[in-house]
Amino acid sequence: MTGTTTPNPAGAPGSVKDPAADPRTPPAGAATGGTLWWVRARGLLLATGLLLVGAVTMAALHSEERHGYLDPRSADPYGSRAVAELLAERGVTTRVVTTAAEAAAAAGPDTTLLVTDPDVLGDTRRGALRSAMDLSGGRTVLLGAGARSLGDLAPGVRTASYAAKENLDPGCSLPAAVSAGRAATGDSLRYTTDLPGATGCYPSDGHPTLLVLPGTTKGGDTVLLGSESILLNQELARQGNASLALQLLGSRPELVWYLPGLADQSGEPEPSAEEKSLFDLIPAGWGWALLQLLVAAVLAALWRARRLGPLVTEKLPVAVRASEATEGRARLYRLSGARDRAATVLRAASRERLAALVGVPAVRAHEPAALVPAVSARLSTDGPRDLTALLFGTTPADDAALVALADHLDALEREVRTS
């Protein structure tokens, strides 16, 4: 390899033995490998840090202390762990499910099925719940059921405008409401219905916020509660909220607490187990996150791209002797035990040089039928010689055989040159 050397500070060519003048020694103040890496990567690291800080900040701003909303496992102010623990003291077990299929399978005559947000469910999942409600013979409690879900889960019931007050009096003869007294069932949906046997409680301007519907075929009942406030940890100890919640949810020995997961909230039909693919198992929110990461990766690749134009030839900063390169390559062959590769390189180079000496075209230098006769014609007839084995033979058995092969090839070339 060839290149240019850098003069020393005095102006004279630097000696390789003088480290201060060695062109391979970086000048004072030059960036080392670690410094150069930091200079190149600091922009990307800074951008990544800003993205992480922004993501954490947005998550904190959007949390609003509503982590685990209506989750019976959450002790946050908007969780429902307190009511679950009170039910457990009375012998009622609470089971959390996140899909309509699990909720429908768990419903039975000894269960209370609590659906926390019916309006987020699609038609298929609402139909599955309706079938379970008709066949179970247990109690179903619907929290905040609006016009979207009432047609499937409570036909014959309609919504009225929101209640103006939060704390309301029972205003009915339902034993659970009478014993609980005033409770925070208002400030949310009100209902109206003409169904026979329906019991309305906690009215606001003539429309109840708590409605109990009798079962159709196998008994049981359906409870519509317009507000979820009585189930929250921060509201449970106020008014008669705890008493009303325990009586509505504790009438059966088992409580199935249905918190619709991301898959159920999407509103898409739930595929069967055989039809589910990998993408069906990924929560809906992750799709947008992956898309954003892909866009960020593409932008980072474009930003960090270097060769946006044609390649430019540059001079080497160091002059390296050919003998050094040859010796270094030979050491690599020896370390890897690549005698086959070394022998192939030696024979190929000898064949090319011999072809030029004996007048064989370069394109036929590696054909035994063309090269061997031409070389034989230039040699003396002293003793038999197997030129085919020498120039096109097999891999040497050991390092000594490889060295002997190199010597024989050199001797052959010298003889051809002097003939």
The 8 nearest C-alpha neighbors of each residue, nearest first, counted from 0:
[[1, 319, 321, 318, 320, 2, 324, 315],
 [2, 0, 318, 319, 315, 3, 317, 320],
 [1, 3, 315, 318, 314, 317, 316, 4],
 [2, 4, 316, 317, 318, 315, 314, 5],
 [5, 3, 22, 317, 316, 318, 6, 2],
 [4, 6, 22, 7, 3, 13, 12, 316],
 [7, 5, 12, 10, 13, 11, 4, 8],
 [6, 8, 20, 13, 10, 9, 11, 12],
 [9, 7, 10, 6, 11, 20, 13, 19],
 [10, 8, 7, 11, 6, 12, 13, 20],
 [9, 11, 8, 7, 6, 12, 13, 5],
 [12, 10, 9, 7, 6, 13, 8, 14],
 [13, 11, 6, 7, 14, 10, 5, 20],
 [12, 14, 20, 7, 6, 21, 11, 15],
 [13, 15, 17, 16, 20, 21, 12, 18],
 [16, 14, 21, 17, 13, 18, 20, 22],
 [15, 17, 14, 18, 21, 20, 13, 19],
 [16, 18, 14, 15, 20, 19, 21, 13],
 [19, 17, 21, 20, 16, 24, 15, 14],
 [18, 20, 17, 21, 24, 7, 13, 22],
 [19, 21, 13, 7, 17, 18, 14, 22],
 [22, 20, 18, 15, 23, 24, 19, 13],
 [23, 21, 5, 24, 4, 20, 317, 13],
 [22, 24, 21, 317, 25, 316, 18, 20],
 [23, 25, 22, 21, 26, 18, 19, 20],
 [26, 24, 29, 23, 27, 22, 28, 30],
 [27, 25, 29, 28, 24, 19, 22, 23],
 [26, 28, 29, 25, 30, 24, 19, 31],
 [27, 29, 26, 30, 25, 31, 34, 24],
 [28, 30, 27, 26, 25, 31, 34, 35],
 [31, 29, 34, 35, 28, 32, 33, 25],
 [30, 32, 34, 33, 35, 29, 25, 36],
 [31, 33, 35, 34, 36, 30, 37, 29],
 [34, 32, 36, 35, 31, 37, 30, 38],
 [33, 35, 37, 31, 36, 32, 30, 38],
 [34, 36, 38, 32, 37, 33, 30, 31],
 [37, 35, 33, 39, 34, 38, 40, 32],
 [36, 38, 34, 40, 35, 39, 41, 33],
 [37, 39, 35, 36, 41, 40, 34, 42],
 [40, 38, 36, 37, 41, 35, 42, 43],
 [41, 39, 37, 43, 42, 38, 36, 44],
 [40, 42, 44, 37, 43, 38, 45, 39],
 [43, 41, 45, 44, 40, 46, 39, 38],
 [44, 42, 46, 40, 45, 41, 47, 299],
 [45, 43, 41, 47, 46, 42, 48, 40],
 [44, 46, 48, 42, 43, 47, 41, 49],
 [47, 45, 49, 43, 48, 44, 42, 50],
 [48, 46, 44, 50, 45, 49, 43, 51],
 [47, 49, 45, 51, 46, 50, 44, 52],
 [48, 50, 52, 46, 47, 51, 53, 45],
 [51, 49, 53, 47, 48, 52, 54, 46],
 [52, 50, 54, 48, 53, 49, 55, 47],
 [51, 53, 49, 55, 54, 50, 56, 48],
 [54, 52, 56, 50, 51, 55, 49, 57],
 [53, 55, 51, 57, 56, 52, 50, 58],
 [56, 54, 58, 52, 53, 57, 59, 51],
 [57, 55, 53, 59, 58, 54, 52, 60],
 [58, 56, 60, 54, 59, 55, 61, 53],
 [59, 57, 55, 61, 56, 60, 62, 54],
 [58, 60, 56, 62, 57, 61, 55, 63],
 [61, 59, 57, 58, 62, 56, 63, 55],
 [62, 60, 58, 59, 63, 57, 64, 56],
 [61, 63, 59, 64, 60, 65, 58, 66],
 [64, 62, 65, 61, 60, 59, 66, 58],
 [63, 65, 62, 66, 75, 76, 77, 61],
 [66, 64, 63, 68, 77, 62, 67, 75],
 [65, 67, 68, 64, 62, 75, 77, 78],
 [68, 66, 70, 73, 78, 65, 69, 77],
 [67, 69, 78, 77, 70, 65, 66, 79],
 [70, 68, 78, 79, 67, 77, 71, 231],
 [69, 71, 67, 78, 72, 68, 79, 73],
 [70, 72, 80, 79, 73, 83, 69, 78],
 [73, 71, 80, 70, 74, 79, 78, 67],
 [74, 72, 78, 80, 70, 75, 67, 71],
 [73, 75, 80, 78, 76, 72, 79, 232],
 [74, 76, 78, 77, 73, 66, 232, 67],
 [77, 75, 233, 232, 78, 74, 231, 65],
 [78, 76, 68, 231, 75, 65, 232, 69],
 [77, 79, 69, 73, 68, 75, 70, 74],
 [80, 78, 71, 231, 69, 232, 70, 81],
 [79, 81, 71, 72, 83, 73, 74, 82],
 [82, 80, 84, 83, 79, 232, 85, 74],
 [81, 83, 85, 84, 80, 79, 86, 230],
 [84, 82, 80, 86, 81, 85, 71, 87],
 [85, 83, 87, 81, 86, 82, 80, 88],
 [86, 84, 82, 88, 87, 83, 81, 89],
 [85, 87, 83, 89, 91, 84, 88, 82],
 [86, 88, 91, 84, 90, 89, 85, 92],
 [89, 87, 85, 86, 90, 84, 91, 83],
 [90, 88, 86, 87, 91, 85, 249, 84],
 [89, 91, 87, 88, 92, 86, 252, 253],
 [90, 92, 252, 87, 86, 253, 89, 249],
 [93, 91, 253, 87, 254, 90, 252, 94],
 [94, 92, 254, 255, 253, 91, 95, 83],
 [93, 95, 255, 256, 254, 96, 92, 253],
 [96, 94, 256, 257, 255, 93, 97, 258],
 [97, 95, 257, 98, 256, 101, 258, 102],
 [96, 98, 259, 260, 258, 257, 95, 99],
 [99, 97, 100, 101, 259, 96, 263, 260],
 [98, 100, 102, 101, 124, 103, 128, 127],
 [99, 101, 103, 98, 102, 104, 127, 124],
 [102, 100, 104, 98, 99, 103, 105, 96],
 [101, 103, 99, 105, 100, 104, 96, 106],
 [104, 102, 131, 100, 106, 105, 101, 128],
 [103, 105, 101, 102, 106, 100, 131, 107],
 [104, 106, 102, 103, 101, 107, 255, 110],
 [107, 105, 103, 104, 135, 110, 102, 112],
 [106, 108, 135, 110, 109, 137, 136, 105],
 [107, 109, 137, 136, 135, 110, 106, 219],
 [110, 108, 251, 107, 137, 252, 253, 111],
 [111, 109, 253, 107, 251, 254, 137, 108],
 [110, 112, 138, 254, 139, 251, 137, 255],
 [111, 113, 139, 255, 254, 140, 138, 110],
 [112, 114, 140, 256, 257, 139, 255, 115],
 [115, 113, 257, 141, 116, 117, 142, 140],
 [114, 116, 142, 258, 113, 257, 117, 141],
 [117, 115, 118, 114, 142, 119, 143, 144],
 [118, 116, 119, 144, 120, 148, 114, 115],
 [117, 119, 148, 120, 116, 147, 144, 145],
 [120, 118, 264, 117, 116, 121, 266, 263],
 [121, 119, 118, 266, 264, 117, 263, 124],
 [120, 122, 266, 124, 123, 125, 267, 119],
 [121, 123, 125, 124, 126, 120, 266, 268],
 [124, 122, 126, 125, 121, 268, 127, 269],
 [123, 125, 127, 126, 121, 122, 99, 120],
 [126, 124, 128, 122, 127, 123, 129, 121],
 [125, 127, 129, 123, 124, 128, 122, 130],
 [126, 128, 124, 130, 125, 129, 123, 131],
 [129, 127, 131, 125, 126, 130, 103, 132],
 [130, 128, 126, 132, 131, 127, 152, 125],
 [129, 131, 133, 127, 128, 132, 126, 134],
 [130, 132, 128, 103, 134, 129, 133, 135],
 [133, 131, 129, 130, 135, 134, 128, 139],
 [134, 132, 130, 131, 135, 129, 216, 215],
 [135, 133, 131, 132, 136, 217, 130, 216],
 [134, 136, 107, 108, 137, 132, 131, 106],
 [135, 137, 219, 108, 217, 218, 134, 107],
 [138, 136, 108, 219, 135, 107, 110, 109],
 [137, 139, 111, 220, 219, 221, 112, 140],
 [138, 140, 112, 221, 111, 113, 222, 220],
 [141, 139, 222, 113, 221, 223, 112, 114],
 [140, 142, 223, 114, 144, 222, 113, 224],
 [143, 141, 115, 224, 144, 225, 116, 227],
 [144, 142, 225, 226, 224, 145, 141, 116],
 [143, 145, 142, 117, 141, 148, 118, 149],
 [146, 144, 147, 148, 149, 143, 118, 158],
 [145, 147, 149, 148, 158, 157, 150, 144],
 [148, 146, 145, 118, 149, 150, 144, 151],
 [149, 147, 118, 150, 146, 151, 145, 152],
 [148, 150, 153, 152, 146, 151, 154, 147],
 [149, 151, 154, 148, 153, 152, 147, 146],
 [152, 150, 149, 148, 153, 154, 125, 126],
 [151, 153, 149, 129, 150, 148, 154, 125],
 [154, 152, 149, 150, 151, 156, 155, 148],
 [155, 153, 150, 156, 149, 151, 152, 157],
 [154, 156, 192, 153, 194, 157, 193, 150],
 [157, 155, 192, 154, 191, 153, 149, 190],
 [158, 156, 191, 190, 192, 155, 159, 146],
 [159, 157, 190, 189, 191, 146, 145, 188],
 [158, 160, 189, 190, 161, 191, 157, 188],
 [161, 159, 189, 188, 162, 158, 187, 190],
 [160, 162, 188, 187, 189, 186, 163, 159],
 [161, 163, 186, 185, 187, 164, 203, 189],
 [162, 164, 186, 161, 165, 185, 203, 187],
 [165, 163, 186, 185, 162, 166, 167, 203],
 [164, 166, 185, 186, 183, 184, 167, 163],
 [167, 165, 183, 182, 185, 164, 184, 181],
 [166, 168, 181, 201, 182, 185, 183, 165],
 [167, 169, 181, 201, 170, 180, 182, 166],
 [170, 168, 201, 200, 171, 176, 180, 177],
 [169, 171, 201, 200, 168, 202, 172, 177],
 [172, 170, 200, 169, 173, 199, 177, 201],
 [171, 173, 174, 177, 170, 176, 169, 200],
 [172, 174, 176, 175, 171, 177, 198, 200],
 [175, 173, 177, 176, 172, 178, 179, 171],
 [174, 176, 178, 173, 177, 246, 243, 179],
 [177, 175, 179, 173, 174, 169, 178, 180],
 [176, 178, 174, 180, 179, 175, 173, 169],
 [179, 177, 175, 176, 180, 174, 242, 243],
 [180, 178, 239, 176, 242, 243, 177, 175],
 [181, 179, 177, 239, 178, 176, 169, 168],
 [180, 182, 168, 167, 239, 238, 169, 166],
 [183, 181, 239, 240, 166, 238, 184, 167],
 [184, 182, 166, 165, 185, 229, 228, 167],
 [183, 185, 226, 182, 165, 166, 208, 167],
 [186, 184, 165, 187, 162, 164, 183, 166],
 [187, 185, 165, 162, 164, 163, 161, 184],
 [186, 188, 161, 185, 226, 162, 225, 189],
 [189, 187, 225, 161, 208, 162, 160, 143],
 [188, 190, 208, 159, 207, 158, 206, 161],
 [191, 189, 158, 159, 207, 157, 206, 208],
 [190, 192, 157, 156, 206, 158, 159, 207],
 [193, 191, 156, 194, 155, 157, 190, 197],
 [192, 194, 195, 155, 191, 156, 197, 196],
 [195, 193, 192, 197, 196, 155, 156, 212],
 [196, 194, 197, 193, 212, 213, 192, 198],
 [195, 197, 213, 194, 198, 212, 211, 193],
 [198, 196, 212, 195, 211, 194, 199, 213],
 [199, 197, 211, 210, 196, 200, 212, 173],
 [198, 200, 210, 207, 209, 211, 197, 171],
 [201, 199, 209, 171, 207, 169, 202, 170],
 [200, 202, 169, 207, 168, 167, 170, 208],
 [203, 207, 201, 206, 205, 200, 208, 204],
 [202, 204, 205, 206, 162, 207, 201, 208],
 [205, 203, 206, 202, 162, 207, 163, 189],
 [204, 206, 203, 202, 207, 191, 201, 189],
 [207, 205, 202, 203, 189, 204, 190, 191],
 [202, 208, 206, 199, 200, 201, 209, 189],
 [207, 209, 189, 225, 201, 202, 190, 224],
 [210, 208, 224, 200, 207, 223, 199, 201],
 [209, 211, 199, 223, 198, 222, 200, 207],
 [210, 212, 222, 198, 197, 221, 223, 199],
 [211, 213, 197, 221, 220, 222, 210, 214],
 [214, 212, 220, 196, 221, 197, 219, 215],
 [215, 213, 220, 218, 219, 216, 212, 217],
 [214, 216, 218, 217, 133, 213, 219, 220],
 [215, 217, 218, 214, 133, 134, 136, 219],
 [218, 216, 136, 134, 215, 219, 214, 133],
 [219, 217, 214, 136, 216, 215, 220, 213],
 [218, 220, 136, 137, 214, 138, 213, 217],
 [219, 221, 214, 213, 138, 212, 139, 218],
 [220, 222, 139, 212, 138, 211, 140, 213],
 [221, 223, 211, 140, 210, 139, 141, 212],
 [224, 222, 141, 210, 209, 140, 211, 142],
 [225, 223, 209, 142, 226, 143, 208, 141],
 [224, 226, 143, 188, 208, 187, 142, 189],
 [227, 225, 187, 184, 228, 224, 143, 185],
 [226, 228, 229, 230, 142, 225, 143, 231],
 [227, 229, 230, 231, 226, 234, 183, 184],
 [228, 230, 240, 235, 227, 231, 234, 183],
 [231, 229, 228, 227, 79, 235, 244, 82],
 [232, 230, 79, 77, 234, 228, 233, 78],
 [233, 231, 76, 79, 235, 234, 81, 78],
 [232, 234, 76, 231, 235, 77, 236, 78],
 [235, 233, 231, 232, 237, 236, 229, 228],
 [234, 236, 241, 240, 232, 229, 237, 231],
 [237, 235, 234, 241, 240, 238, 233, 239],
 [238, 236, 235, 234, 240, 239, 241, 182],
 [239, 237, 182, 240, 181, 236, 183, 180],
 [238, 240, 179, 182, 242, 181, 180, 241],
 [241, 239, 229, 182, 243, 235, 242, 238],
 [242, 240, 235, 244, 243, 239, 245, 236],
 [243, 241, 179, 245, 239, 244, 240, 246],
 [242, 244, 179, 246, 240, 241, 245, 247],
 [245, 243, 241, 247, 246, 242, 248, 240],
 [246, 244, 249, 242, 248, 243, 247, 241],
 [247, 245, 249, 243, 244, 248, 175, 250],
 [246, 248, 244, 245, 249, 243, 250, 175],
 [249, 247, 245, 246, 250, 244, 111, 254],
 [250, 248, 246, 245, 251, 247, 91, 86],
 [249, 251, 248, 246, 247, 252, 111, 245],
 [252, 250, 109, 110, 249, 253, 111, 254],
 [251, 253, 91, 109, 110, 92, 90, 249],
 [254, 252, 110, 92, 91, 251, 93, 111],
 [253, 255, 93, 111, 110, 92, 112, 256],
 [256, 254, 112, 94, 93, 111, 95, 113],
 [257, 255, 95, 113, 94, 254, 96, 112],
 [256, 258, 96, 114, 97, 113, 95, 259],
 [257, 259, 97, 115, 96, 260, 256, 114],
 [260, 258, 97, 263, 98, 257, 264, 261],
 [261, 259, 97, 263, 262, 264, 258, 98],
 [260, 262, 264, 263, 282, 265, 283, 259],
 [261, 263, 265, 260, 264, 282, 283, 266],
 [264, 262, 260, 265, 261, 259, 266, 120],
 [263, 265, 261, 119, 266, 262, 120, 260],
 [266, 264, 262, 263, 267, 261, 283, 119],
 [265, 267, 121, 264, 120, 263, 268, 119],
 [268, 266, 265, 269, 121, 263, 262, 264],
 [269, 267, 123, 270, 266, 121, 124, 122],
 [268, 270, 267, 271, 123, 124, 263, 262],
 [271, 269, 274, 275, 268, 272, 273, 279],
 [270, 272, 274, 273, 275, 269, 268, 276],
 [271, 273, 275, 274, 270, 276, 269, 279],
 [272, 274, 271, 275, 270, 276, 269, 279],
 [275, 273, 271, 272, 270, 276, 279, 269],
 [276, 274, 272, 273, 279, 270, 271, 277],
 [277, 275, 279, 278, 274, 280, 273, 272],
 [276, 278, 280, 279, 275, 281, 274, 282],
 [279, 277, 281, 280, 276, 275, 282, 286],
 [280, 278, 276, 277, 281, 275, 282, 270],
 [279, 281, 278, 277, 282, 276, 275, 262],
 [280, 282, 278, 279, 283, 285, 277, 286],
 [283, 281, 284, 285, 261, 262, 280, 286],
 [282, 284, 285, 286, 261, 281, 262, 265],
 [285, 283, 286, 282, 287, 288, 261, 281],
 [286, 284, 288, 287, 283, 282, 289, 281],
 [285, 287, 289, 288, 284, 283, 290, 282],
 [288, 286, 290, 289, 285, 284, 291, 283],
 [287, 289, 285, 291, 290, 286, 292, 284],
 [290, 288, 292, 286, 291, 287, 285, 293],
 [291, 289, 287, 293, 288, 292, 286, 294],
 [290, 292, 294, 288, 293, 289, 295, 287],
 [291, 293, 295, 289, 290, 294, 296, 288],
 [294, 292, 290, 296, 291, 295, 289, 297],
 [293, 295, 291, 297, 296, 292, 298, 290],
 [294, 296, 292, 298, 293, 297, 299, 291],
 [295, 297, 299, 293, 294, 298, 292, 300],
 [298, 296, 300, 294, 299, 295, 293, 301],
 [297, 299, 301, 295, 300, 296, 302, 294],
 [298, 300, 302, 296, 297, 301, 303, 295],
 [301, 299, 297, 303, 298, 302, 304, 296],
 [300, 302, 298, 304, 299, 303, 297, 296],
 [303, 301, 299, 300, 304, 298, 305, 297],
 [304, 302, 300, 301, 299, 305, 298, 43],
 [303, 305, 301, 302, 300, 306, 307, 299],
 [304, 306, 307, 303, 302, 308, 301, 300],
 [307, 305, 308, 304, 309, 310, 303, 311],
 [306, 308, 305, 304, 309, 310, 301, 303],
 [307, 309, 306, 310, 305, 311, 304, 312],
 [310, 308, 311, 307, 306, 312, 305, 313],
 [309, 311, 308, 312, 306, 307, 313, 305],
 [312, 310, 313, 309, 308, 306, 314, 307],
 [313, 311, 310, 314, 315, 309, 2, 316],
 [314, 312, 311, 315, 316, 2, 310, 3],
 [315, 313, 2, 316, 3, 312, 1, 317],
 [314, 316, 2, 317, 3, 313, 1, 318],
 [315, 317, 3, 2, 314, 4, 318, 22],
 [318, 316, 315, 2, 4, 23, 3, 319],
 [317, 319, 2, 1, 3, 4, 320, 0],
 [320, 318, 0, 317, 321, 1, 323, 324],
 [321, 319, 323, 322, 318, 324, 0, 1],
 [320, 322, 324, 323, 325, 319, 0, 326],
 [323, 321, 325, 320, 324, 326, 327, 319],
 [324, 322, 326, 320, 321, 325, 327, 319],
 [323, 325, 327, 321, 322, 326, 328, 320],
 [326, 324, 322, 328, 323, 327, 321, 329],
 [325, 327, 329, 323, 328, 324, 322, 330],
 [328, 326, 324, 330, 329, 325, 323, 331],
 [329, 327, 331, 325, 330, 326, 324, 332],
 [328, 330, 326, 332, 331, 327, 325, 333],
 [331, 329, 333, 327, 332, 328, 334, 326],
 [330, 332, 328, 334, 329, 333, 335, 327],
 [333, 331, 337, 329, 335, 330, 334, 336],
 [332, 334, 336, 330, 331, 335, 329, 337],
 [333, 335, 331, 336, 332, 330, 337, 329],
 [334, 336, 332, 337, 333, 331, 330, 338],
 [337, 335, 333, 334, 338, 332, 331, 339],
 [336, 338, 332, 340, 335, 339, 341, 333],
 [339, 337, 341, 340, 336, 342, 395, 394],
 [340, 338, 394, 342, 337, 341, 343, 395],
 [339, 341, 343, 337, 338, 342, 344, 332],
 [340, 342, 338, 344, 343, 339, 345, 337],
 [343, 341, 345, 339, 344, 340, 338, 346],
 [344, 342, 340, 346, 341, 345, 347, 339],
 [343, 345, 341, 347, 342, 346, 348, 340],
 [346, 344, 342, 348, 343, 347, 341, 349],
 [347, 345, 349, 343, 348, 344, 390, 350],
 [348, 346, 350, 344, 349, 345, 343, 351],
 [347, 349, 351, 345, 346, 350, 344, 352],
 [350, 348, 346, 352, 351, 347, 353, 345],
 [351, 349, 353, 347, 348, 352, 364, 354],
 [350, 352, 354, 348, 349, 353, 364, 347],
 [351, 353, 349, 355, 354, 350, 348, 356],
 [354, 352, 356, 350, 355, 351, 349, 357],
 [355, 353, 359, 351, 357, 356, 352, 364],
 [354, 356, 352, 353, 358, 357, 359, 351],
 [355, 357, 353, 354, 358, 352, 416, 415],
 [358, 356, 354, 355, 359, 373, 353, 374],
 [359, 357, 355, 356, 354, 360, 373, 353],
 [358, 360, 354, 357, 355, 361, 364, 370],
 [361, 359, 363, 362, 358, 364, 354, 355],
 [360, 362, 364, 363, 359, 354, 351, 355],
 [361, 363, 360, 364, 365, 359, 366, 351],
 [364, 362, 366, 361, 365, 360, 369, 359],
 [363, 365, 361, 354, 366, 351, 362, 350],
 [364, 366, 363, 367, 350, 370, 347, 362],
 [367, 365, 363, 369, 368, 364, 370, 371],
 [366, 368, 370, 369, 371, 365, 387, 391],
 [369, 367, 366, 370, 371, 372, 363, 365],
 [370, 368, 367, 366, 371, 372, 363, 373],
 [369, 371, 367, 373, 372, 368, 364, 366],
 [370, 372, 374, 367, 373, 369, 375, 368],
 [373, 371, 375, 374, 370, 376, 369, 368],
 [374, 372, 376, 370, 375, 371, 357, 369],
 [373, 375, 371, 377, 376, 372, 370, 357],
 [376, 374, 372, 378, 377, 373, 371, 386],
 [375, 377, 373, 374, 378, 372, 379, 371],
 [378, 376, 374, 375, 415, 418, 373, 379],
 [379, 377, 375, 376, 415, 380, 374, 418],
 [378, 380, 381, 377, 376, 375, 418, 382],
 [379, 381, 382, 378, 383, 375, 384, 376],
 [380, 382, 379, 383, 378, 384, 375, 414],
 [383, 381, 380, 384, 379, 385, 378, 375],
 [382, 384, 385, 381, 380, 386, 379, 375],
 [385, 383, 386, 382, 381, 380, 375, 387],
 [384, 386, 387, 388, 389, 383, 390, 371],
 [387, 385, 389, 388, 384, 390, 371, 375],
 [386, 388, 390, 391, 389, 385, 371, 392],
 [389, 387, 392, 391, 386, 385, 390, 393],
 [388, 390, 386, 387, 392, 391, 385, 404],
 [389, 391, 387, 346, 388, 386, 392, 350],
 [392, 390, 388, 387, 389, 393, 346, 367],
 [393, 391, 388, 389, 390, 387, 394, 395],
 [392, 394, 395, 391, 388, 339, 342, 389],
 [393, 395, 339, 396, 342, 338, 392, 343],
 [396, 394, 400, 401, 397, 393, 338, 339],
 [395, 397, 400, 394, 398, 401, 399, 338],
 [398, 396, 400, 399, 395, 401, 338, 394],
 [399, 397, 401, 400, 402, 396, 338, 395],
 [398, 400, 402, 401, 397, 403, 396, 395],
 [399, 401, 403, 395, 397, 398, 402, 404],
 [400, 402, 398, 404, 399, 403, 395, 405],
 [403, 401, 405, 399, 404, 400, 398, 406],
 [404, 402, 400, 406, 401, 405, 399, 407],
 [403, 405, 401, 407, 402, 406, 400, 408],
 [404, 406, 402, 408, 403, 407, 409, 401],
 [405, 407, 403, 409, 404, 408, 410, 402],
 [408, 406, 410, 404, 409, 405, 411, 403],
 [407, 409, 411, 405, 410, 406, 404, 412],
 [410, 408, 406, 412, 411, 407, 405, 413],
 [409, 411, 407, 413, 408, 412, 406, 414],
 [412, 410, 408, 414, 409, 413, 407, 415],
 [411, 413, 415, 409, 414, 410, 416, 408],
 [414, 412, 416, 410, 415, 411, 417, 409],
 [413, 415, 411, 417, 412, 416, 418, 410],
 [414, 416, 412, 418, 413, 417, 377, 411],
 [417, 415, 413, 414, 418, 412, 356, 411],
 [416, 418, 414, 415, 413, 412, 377, 378],
 [417, 415, 416, 414, 377, 378, 379, 413]]
